Amino acid sequence: MDIHASAEDYLETILLLSRKTGSVRSIDIVGEMGFSKPSVSVAMKKLRENGMITMDADSFISLTPEGEAVAKRVFSRHETLFDWLVKNGVNEKTAAADACKMEHILSEETFVMIQRLAGK
């Protein structure tokens, strides 16, 4: 399944919020990502329809195994790229922003090469 960068960002955010707070609702995503409530609502509906998340009766969001796998992959890429950029002299703010962009567009081949260079 081809997943857009925005969906990957939502899944990564859900993963990180669930690790941080233990439970996630749409309003938490609004606060974390700075998007409007309607935008997050539409995104959650699409993620639910694509089998990436579930919502319980109290509107708590959980990643499905497929959604969790995507979120972990994206987060791992982000961490590796961020660490590699900082290690090579990029300031943390720029490295965070650049890693967020790069995590979505790099081929697997290029990412594996960066992992090797980063010693991971």
Contacts in CASP RR format, 6 or more apart in sequence:
PFRMAT RR
TARGET T0000
AUTHOR 0000-0000-0000
METHOD contacts of the structure
MODEL  1
MDIHASAEDYLETILLLSRKTGSVRSIDIVGEMGFSKPSVSVAMKKLREN
GMITMDADSFISLTPEGEAVAKRVFSRHETLFDWLVKNGVNEKTAAADAC
KMEHILSEETFVMIQRLAGK
1 50 0 8 1.000
3 11 0 8 1.000
3 70 0 8 1.000
5 104 0 8 1.000
5 105 0 8 1.000
6 43 0 8 1.000
7 43 0 8 1.000
7 46 0 8 1.000
7 47 0 8 1.000
7 50 0 8 1.000
7 52 0 8 1.000
7 70 0 8 1.000
8 70 0 8 1.000
8 71 0 8 1.000
8 74 0 8 1.000
8 103 0 8 1.000
8 104 0 8 1.000
9 33 0 8 1.000
9 74 0 8 1.000
9 100 0 8 1.000
10 29 0 8 1.000
10 33 0 8 1.000
10 40 0 8 1.000
10 43 0 8 1.000
10 44 0 8 1.000
10 47 0 8 1.000
11 47 0 8 1.000
11 52 0 8 1.000
11 53 0 8 1.000
11 63 0 8 1.000
11 67 0 8 1.000
11 70 0 8 1.000
11 71 0 8 1.000
11 74 0 8 1.000
12 71 0 8 1.000
12 74 0 8 1.000
12 75 0 8 1.000
12 78 0 8 1.000
13 29 0 8 1.000
13 32 0 8 1.000
13 33 0 8 1.000
14 24 0 8 1.000
14 29 0 8 1.000
14 53 0 8 1.000
14 61 0 8 1.000
14 63 0 8 1.000
14 71 0 8 1.000
15 63 0 8 1.000
15 68 0 8 1.000
15 71 0 8 1.000
15 72 0 8 1.000
15 75 0 8 1.000
16 32 0 8 1.000
16 75 0 8 1.000
17 24 0 8 1.000
17 28 0 8 1.000
17 29 0 8 1.000
17 32 0 8 1.000
18 24 0 8 1.000
18 62 0 8 1.000
18 63 0 8 1.000
21 28 0 8 1.000
23 60 0 8 1.000
24 60 0 8 1.000
24 61 0 8 1.000
24 62 0 8 1.000
25 59 0 8 1.000
25 60 0 8 1.000
25 61 0 8 1.000
26 37 0 8 1.000
26 40 0 8 1.000
26 41 0 8 1.000
26 44 0 8 1.000
26 59 0 8 1.000
26 61 0 8 1.000
27 37 0 8 1.000
29 35 0 8 1.000
29 40 0 8 1.000
29 44 0 8 1.000
29 61 0 8 1.000
30 36 0 8 1.000
30 37 0 8 1.000
30 40 0 8 1.000
33 40 0 8 1.000
35 43 0 8 1.000
44 53 0 8 1.000
44 55 0 8 1.000
44 61 0 8 1.000
47 53 0 8 1.000
47 67 0 8 1.000
48 54 0 8 1.000
48 55 0 8 1.000
51 64 0 8 1.000
51 66 0 8 1.000
51 67 0 8 1.000
52 63 0 8 1.000
52 64 0 8 1.000
52 66 0 8 1.000
52 67 0 8 1.000
52 70 0 8 1.000
53 61 0 8 1.000
53 62 0 8 1.000
53 63 0 8 1.000
53 64 0 8 1.000
53 67 0 8 1.000
54 61 0 8 1.000
54 62 0 8 1.000
54 64 0 8 1.000
55 61 0 8 1.000
55 62 0 8 1.000
56 62 0 8 1.000
63 71 0 8 1.000
74 103 0 8 1.000
74 104 0 8 1.000
77 99 0 8 1.000
77 102 0 8 1.000
77 103 0 8 1.000
77 106 0 8 1.000
77 111 0 8 1.000
78 99 0 8 1.000
78 100 0 8 1.000
78 103 0 8 1.000
80 111 0 8 1.000
80 114 0 8 1.000
80 115 0 8 1.000
80 118 0 8 1.000
80 120 0 8 1.000
81 95 0 8 1.000
81 98 0 8 1.000
81 99 0 8 1.000
81 102 0 8 1.000
81 103 0 8 1.000
81 106 0 8 1.000
81 114 0 8 1.000
82 92 0 8 1.000
82 95 0 8 1.000
82 96 0 8 1.000
82 99 0 8 1.000
83 118 0 8 1.000
83 120 0 8 1.000
84 114 0 8 1.000
84 117 0 8 1.000
84 118 0 8 1.000
85 94 0 8 1.000
85 95 0 8 1.000
85 98 0 8 1.000
85 99 0 8 1.000
86 92 0 8 1.000
86 95 0 8 1.000
87 118 0 8 1.000
90 98 0 8 1.000
106 114 0 8 1.000
END
